[in-house]
Amino acid sequence: MQQNFLLKKEKLNEFLTALSKEAKVFVPALNENNASCFLPFKNQEIFLSKRTSFSPKKILLPPLEKEFIFRKKSSSFKIEHLLDSKKRVFFGVRSCDTHAIKALDKLYLEYFTEDEWYKAIREDITIIALQCSKSCENGFCKSMGTNNPVGHDLLFVEKEKSFFVEAASERGKQVVQKYRDFFNQTNFIKPEPKLKFGKKLETFGLKEILDKNFSHKKWKSEAKKCLSCSSCTQVCPSCYCFLSFDKFILDSGDSERFRAWDSCQLKRFTKVSHNYVFRESRESRLRQFVMHKLSYFPENHGLPLCVGCGRCISVCPVGIDLTEIASTIRGDVK
């Protein structure tokens, strides 16, 4: 039988402080630039009013990550792997971002044959999801089927003076049991949010429509506005393009391997041998971003890579909107 609990709002920071004694806790908060993102918990004010501008992806996939060091020993090399296996807690993860984590898990734990750096971080994370009480700017998660969280351990639902808490996994139940002094059992049933979404994307048959309209005029007209600034991919919770490079340490003969975020919207990303660029035009790069989210990834992995968070729309300096692109192309289909 499902057991539900209540945690008083006045006890939240105390609860997170208790968690932080055994794990590194990340919470939605405002950074020094007044941007909402996931930061280490330091008893600061927690940002709960709406979806954060940035997802917790940067903790799972650091923008710059040192993977290993080549130690030169006389004429041979020894490789030292750098794996980060600290315990972590993500508090306040919205539904869309839990689906993004699910997509990254699919890639880094299955498709890429268990990426060991991602696995070291991911396998000891407790996810405390926070149910949205209102729709967010440019969000269309209901259209993408991502408006209910997945893969979380605890679900918090904000009420007037407390949080309704649902243990969704065995790990979640263990957290409640371990910190039971903070929780009161309740017979209340989880309240369902009544959200009204300003944006909608009709997904039925969308993959086939996009595939058949690869040269639609909409791609060109939107690309004329695009700055190739890569803001969309930087804020996307599920983009995963990266590059690898080595840094040589001249005085020791050692070298280091790094992995860093990259973007399909940058021309350099498609540069291969003999300086050939296979997506020369902004049109081709913009189309790749939208098609990967709504066509290619669903075809290959069985779930959409777009989670409907709307961050790419909100951050675009020229107002490019992938829902509007898809809707226009659909509307032109005879």
Phi and psi in degrees as a GROMACS rama.xvg file:
@    title "Ramachandran Plot"
@    xaxis  label "Phi"
@    yaxis  label "Psi"
@TYPE xy
-67.351  128.252  GLN-2
-105.98  130.121  GLN-3
-117.01  157.287  ASN-4
-139.845  169.362  PHE-5
-125.397  141.236  LEU-6
-126.991  122.512  LEU-7
-66.3747  139.185  LYS-8
-56.9035  -36.439  LYS-9
-65.8224  -14.8851  GLU-10
-99.7038  -2.521  LYS-11
-60.3766  -52.4985  LEU-12
-63.1242  -34.0661  ASN-13
-66.1404  -39.6565  GLU-14
-64.0397  -45.138  PHE-15
-66.3113  -33.9583  LEU-16
-64.2683  -40.5071  THR-17
-64.0923  -42.1533  ALA-18
-62.2612  -37.908  LEU-19
-70.7923  -9.81368  SER-20
-75.0643  -19.5587  LYS-21
-120.65  -8.07884  GLU-22
-153.167  161.616  ALA-23
-85.7749  118.628  LYS-24
-100.616  131.623  VAL-25
-114.918  135.082  PHE-26
-132.196  155.234  VAL-27
-71.4791  125.633  PRO-28
-156.016  170.605  ALA-29
-91.5077  133.401  LEU-30
-89.1962  -171.86  ASN-31
-65.2496  -18.8617  GLU-32
-98.2711  11.2864  ASN-33
66.673  24.193  ASN-34
-97.4351  138.945  ALA-35
-85.2415  126.191  SER-36
-157.271  -178.153  CYS-37
-95.0608  120.315  PHE-38
-125.234  156.547  LEU-39
-57.7799  136.806  PRO-40
-71.5632  124.38  PHE-41
-134.701  37.7299  LYS-42
63.6369  23.7745  ASN-43
-82.6401  173.541  GLN-44
-68.0607  131.23  GLU-45
-91.8807  135.326  ILE-46
-86.2615  104.827  PHE-47
-119.331  -2.61239  LEU-48
-69.5957  -29.4122  SER-49
-163.553  179.261  LYS-50
-59.7801  138.678  ARG-51
-70.2276  156.91  THR-52
-68.5485  -30.4529  SER-53
-126.359  141.036  PHE-54
-83.4397  175.09  SER-55
-79.0781  12.2908  PRO-56
-56.892  -36.7996  LYS-57
-64.5389  -17.1716  LYS-58
-82.9466  -39.0073  ILE-59
-72.7529  -40.9192  LEU-60
-125.489  85.6694  LEU-61
-55.8243  139.486  PRO-62
-54.4305  -32.7647  PRO-63
-136.369  119.921  LEU-64
-130.754  123.679  GLU-65
-83.2686  120.983  LYS-66
-90.2949  -46.8585  GLU-67
-161.488  170.118  PHE-68
-121.474  134.309  ILE-69
-91.2033  113.594  PHE-70
-96.5742  118.432  ARG-71
-82.8925  122.606  LYS-72
-120.795  104.911  LYS-73
50.2439  -111.272  SER-74
-100.188  3.92935  SER-75
-120.929  170.557  SER-76
-121.785  143.295  PHE-77
-115.87  130.374  LYS-78
-97.4932  124.969  ILE-79
-109.292  111.855  GLU-80
-77.3377  141.313  HIS-81
-113.081  98.9622  LEU-82
-114.101  130.375  LEU-83
-101.769  106.597  ASP-84
-115.343  29.9778  SER-85
-68.9907  151.509  LYS-86
-72.705  139.516  LYS-87
-136.864  153.764  ARG-88
-129.943  127.678  VAL-89
-101.929  116.317  PHE-90
-106.023  138.277  PHE-91
83.2075  28.423  GLY-92
-79.0989  123.624  VAL-93
-75.5799  161.869  ARG-94
-53.1644  -46.9781  SER-95
-59.1509  -38.7321  CYS-96
-74.3004  -27.7079  ASP-97
-66.0624  -36.1454  THR-98
-69.856  -34.0863  HIS-99
-64.764  -41.3453  ALA-100
-62.7521  -37.7423  ILE-101
-61.1447  -40.7877  LYS-102
-66.8079  -41.0649  ALA-103
-65.5562  -37.9795  LEU-104
-59.558  -42.4034  ASP-105
-58.194  -42.9922  LYS-106
-72.705  -54.1506  LEU-107
-85.3518  -14.5549  TYR-108
-111.187  -11.9553  LEU-109
-124.234  -63.1549  GLU-110
-64.8668  -41.853  TYR-111
-88.1709  16.1642  PHE-112
54.5408  58.8084  THR-113
54.3728  77.1974  GLU-114
-59.6265  116.641  ASP-115
-70.4126  -26.8214  GLU-116
-73.0095  -43.547  TRP-117
-64.6714  -44.3156  TYR-118
-60.6402  -39.6082  LYS-119
-61.4521  -35.4926  ALA-120
-80.5921  -43.0793  ILE-121
-71.9441  -35.5159  ARG-122
-71.8156  -14.488  GLU-123
-123.117  45.2537  ASP-124
-110.152  129.276  ILE-125
-97.0678  123.566  THR-126
-104.982  118.407  ILE-127
-105.827  105.341  ILE-128
-82.0103  153.914  ALA-129
-124.027  119.169  LEU-130
-71.4316  134.142  GLN-131
-70.1411  138.869  CYS-132
-100.602  -10.9197  SER-133
-153.48  158.209  LYS-134
-71.4686  152.801  SER-135
-102.027  166.612  CYS-136
-57.0549  124.999  GLU-137
63.7763  10.3848  ASN-138
-76.0893  144.045  GLY-139
-143.166  39.9758  PHE-140
-62.2702  -32.4505  CYS-141
-62.5877  -38.1645  LYS-142
-61.8839  -33.7224  SER-143
-90.6029  -2.13008  MET-144
71.8091  27.0958  GLY-145
-117.59  21.0057  THR-146
-83.8916  -4.24202  ASN-147
-119.454  134.421  ASN-148
-67.2154  155.249  PRO-149
-135.487  152.713  VAL-150
69.3881  12.0949  GLY-151
-90.2155  166.24  HIS-152
-102.085  -39.3026  ASP-153
-131.283  146.654  LEU-154
-118.643  124.499  LEU-155
-103.801  133.26  PHE-156
-122.289  119.363  VAL-157
-73.4067  128.268  GLU-158
-115.636  -173.269  LYS-159
-63.2998  -48.1363  GLU-160
-120.663  0.393702  LYS-161
-152.931  174.368  SER-162
-111.12  129.566  PHE-163
-75.7616  133.03  PHE-164
-125.226  128.023  VAL-165
-118.839  124.95  GLU-166
-82.3255  115.934  ALA-167
-104.019  -5.30983  ALA-168
-148.528  170.696  SER-169
-63.3641  -38.2515  GLU-170
-62.7367  -40.649  ARG-171
-62.4441  -41.6996  GLY-172
-62.3693  -37.2601  LYS-173
-67.1589  -36.1895  GLN-174
-63.7779  -46.7264  VAL-175
-61.0694  -42.1079  VAL-176
-65.9353  -41.2172  GLN-177
-68.6243  -35.5739  LYS-178
-113.53  40.304  TYR-179
-62.8158  -21.1133  ARG-180
-65.8496  -19.2306  ASP-181
-88.3244  -14.2492  PHE-182
-114.251  143.862  PHE-183
-118.93  127.623  ASN-184
-67.5615  145.693  GLN-185
-139.076  155.606  THR-186
-96.5422  -0.0281442  ASN-187
-61.2468  147.247  PHE-188
-95.1073  144.892  ILE-189
-54.0325  122.744  LYS-190
-70.8164  134.525  PRO-191
-92.2692  131.353  GLU-192
-73.167  147.562  PRO-193
-111.85  90.079  LYS-194
-100.703  140.376  LEU-195
-112.742  123.646  LYS-196
-103.067  130.8  PHE-197
-76.9871  -23.8106  GLY-198
-115.887  150.857  LYS-199
-144.901  144.106  LYS-200
-130.98  117.631  LEU-201
-76.7328  112.343  GLU-202
-95.2369  -13.1721  THR-203
-63.3141  121.543  PHE-204
70.2748  9.01955  GLY-205
-65.4647  -40.5714  LEU-206
-56.2972  -48.1998  LYS-207
-63.78  -38.9356  GLU-208
-64.8922  -45.2119  ILE-209
-65.4349  -40.9312  LEU-210
-61.6763  -36.3694  ASP-211
-82.7015  -9.23058  LYS-212
-121.123  45.8314  ASN-213
-63.1471  -27.7498  PHE-214
-110.717  22.0017  SER-215
-59.6737  144.972  HIS-216
-62.0274  -20.9533  LYS-217
-62.6794  -35.9658  LYS-218
-60.0014  -44.0107  TRP-219
-68.882  -42.4363  LYS-220
-66.5767  -37.6705  SER-221
-72.4719  -36.118  GLU-222
-65.5542  -26.7163  ALA-223
-64.0402  -27.1845  LYS-224
-85.9723  -29.204  LYS-225
-61.561  136.988  CYS-226
-99.4952  -2.7393  LEU-227
53.022  39.0098  SER-228
-80.7315  -17.9005  CYS-229
70.3985  14.0111  SER-230
-58.9383  -38.6088  SER-231
-59.1355  -44.3813  CYS-232
-75.7458  -26.3941  THR-233
-69.8623  -35.576  GLN-234
-93.0083  -12.6434  VAL-235
-64.3293  129.614  CYS-236
-76.0174  -8.48928  PRO-237
-121.547  -3.12493  SER-238
-66.2483  142.064  CYS-239
-139.245  11.7963  TYR-240
-60.2978  137.104  CYS-241
-147.579  164.296  PHE-242
-125.989  156.115  LEU-243
-118.408  143.183  SER-244
-151.524  157.939  PHE-245
-109.77  143.596  ASP-246
-118.147  120.83  LYS-247
-93.6386  135.061  PHE-248
-102.375  102.611  ILE-249
-64.0446  -39.4917  LEU-250
-73.5495  -19.4678  ASP-251
-110.367  -19.3607  SER-252
82.7139  -2.85559  GLY-253
-78.0028  167.829  ASP-254
-148.917  159.869  SER-255
-126.048  142.526  GLU-256
-106.253  128.576  ARG-257
-118.861  153.307  PHE-258
-123.369  133.136  ARG-259
-136.971  148.981  ALA-260
-58.4693  144.671  TRP-261
-137.485  -176.96  ASP-262
-145.431  136.781  SER-263
-68.7494  -11.0432  CYS-264
-86.7336  -3.6653  GLN-265
-99.7857  134.997  LEU-266
-59.4812  -36.4585  LYS-267
-61.8188  -25.4773  ARG-268
-63.8494  -28.0697  PHE-269
-102.576  14.9703  THR-270
-82.8928  126.666  LYS-271
-123.504  -156.685  VAL-272
-55.7084  145.571  SER-273
61.625  26.0321  HIS-274
59.1439  27.5561  ASN-275
-79.7778  129.595  TYR-276
-107.418  114.986  VAL-277
-90.4821  -3.99874  PHE-278
-129.28  75.4266  ARG-279
-68.3319  -40.0297  GLU-280
-89.0053  151.634  SER-281
-65.3082  -31.0429  ARG-282
-58.1867  -46.8433  GLU-283
-66.452  -34.7126  SER-284
-75.6878  -39.7837  ARG-285
-64.0344  -43.0112  LEU-286
-62.0915  -38.6981  ARG-287
-60.8382  -42.4434  GLN-288
-59.7613  -49.3797  PHE-289
-70.5863  -44.5093  VAL-290
-66.5638  -36.5322  MET-291
-62.8844  -41.4991  HIS-292
-68.4786  -43.5753  LYS-293
-106.182  -10.4546  LEU-294
-129.828  -60.7131  SER-295
-64.7623  -48.4554  TYR-296
-65.7833  -44.9303  PHE-297
-58.8038  -37.6021  PRO-298
-65.5915  -41.4495  GLU-299
-87.3177  -25.8592  ASN-300
-127.376  -2.53041  HIS-301
78.9193  11.9114  GLY-302
-151.925  151.579  LEU-303
-71.8848  144.26  PRO-304
-85.225  -21.8971  LEU-305
-83.4391  128.328  CYS-306
-106.728  7.93663  VAL-307
73.1082  21.9177  GLY-308
-73.2527  -24.8814  CYS-309
78.8725  6.20051  GLY-310
-63.3865  -39.2049  ARG-311
-63.1974  -34.0221  CYS-312
-70.878  -44.4398  ILE-313
-64.1499  -35.1472  SER-314
-90.3096  -15.8472  VAL-315
-65.0047  122.853  CYS-316
-71.0327  -15.3252  PRO-317
-116.094  8.77241  VAL-318
77.0328  26.4344  GLY-319
-72.5716  134.029  ILE-320
-132.733  111.447  ASP-321
-65.3411  -26.1917  LEU-322
-68.9929  -35.2877  THR-323
-72.1662  -36.9491  GLU-324
-61.43  -50.6997  ILE-325
-63.7596  -41.0792  ALA-326
-66.5082  -39.5581  SER-327
-62.8361  -45.4746  THR-328
-64.0076  -43.3092  ILE-329
-59.9793  -41.7472  ARG-330
-66.1613  -23.5818  GLY-331
-87.7151  -6.99854  ASP-332
-74.0342  127.338  VAL-333
